[in-house]
């Protein structure tokens, strides 16, 4: 595993554990692998290098993720769920980049852009990811891609 992938994995695992109280598993089971598209968020960044971080959720886990983040027993409304996903992506990005570039480097993160699944498959993101992580979460999964341009 490359240093970049290790840093992205560590940032994603810790964020899902500490912010969303979900215990990610790096080995996906069949149900997690087959889970359908749910939501995607993109965060752009600029600094000593630039690119974007993309987090995709599969399997209907966004409502429980958002409820956990807010300490609620029931899922919040859709807009709040999207805001929670955006915050989660910001934190993953903000923790991964200093691990990759060094703690003295400064990065500026753009506002998260969240998309909900609308019935047609997502087009693949442009280019190959510099680092990619897939994590099993409950009955679904999260995929985190880091693109450096």
Phi, psi and omega in degrees: 000132181287162177303320181295316179293321177299315180296318179294318178299312181299315180296318181292313182299311181298322181293315178296322180290309189277329183265320185253358180054038175248141182259100182287150177235130182283346175259118182274139173272176184298321180296317179294320179296325184271355184301142183278159178304142178231303183204156178220142176228141178237133176237122175270155178214154177222145179177224178294341166214165183230162180169209177209157176246132180238127175244125176246136175250144180226145169093017175075028183269350183299316180301316180288326177300312181294318179299317178298316181298326182267356181070030182256155177275331180244151180296142176284177178296166185302317181298318179292324176299317179295320177298320179297318178296320177298317179296319178300315179295319177302317183290318177301312181298313181296334177270328182285318186300314178296329177292329181276313188266342185111147187291343180277345181286145180246132177237146176250122182263137174280170177293139179295143176245112184257137175232136173267152177295131185241022174102342177244148182299146176289144171287148178295145177296151181293131175081173179269143178290141175287331176209143182220137179227134172242130182232131173284132179225112182050234181271001182236203180206164173236139173242130181238120180242136175247121178249123176248127183259000000 
